[in-house]
Amino acid sequence: MGYKKGLNAELTLTNNTVSLSLQNLRTGDFGLVVIKQDGTGNRYLILPMGSLISNDSGGSLALSTAPNAVDLVSFYYNGQFLFWDVRGYH
């Protein structure tokens, strides 16, 4: 997900594990990523290095794993860390 595409995006997880990469971020940037499970579900997302998660879920986002589930994931970049928060939507 690059800055040129905007700070909001939609991502469908289609492999067992998907790595998310944010590029060209500037201090103070924030955005929303809509994360969708495919029809199989049970997919996992790996966040970029320097990520901190607000729900303290042991270093990983607590995403919904049901087939076709949807989560809203917000982030904020302070110049050093990416702070993440998940809002389940389903």
Secondary structure, DSSP 8 states (H G I E B T S, - for coil): -BGGG-SEEEEEE-SSEEE---BS--TT-EEEEEEEE-SS---EEE--TTEEETT--TTS-----STT-EEEEEEEE-SS-EEEEEEE--
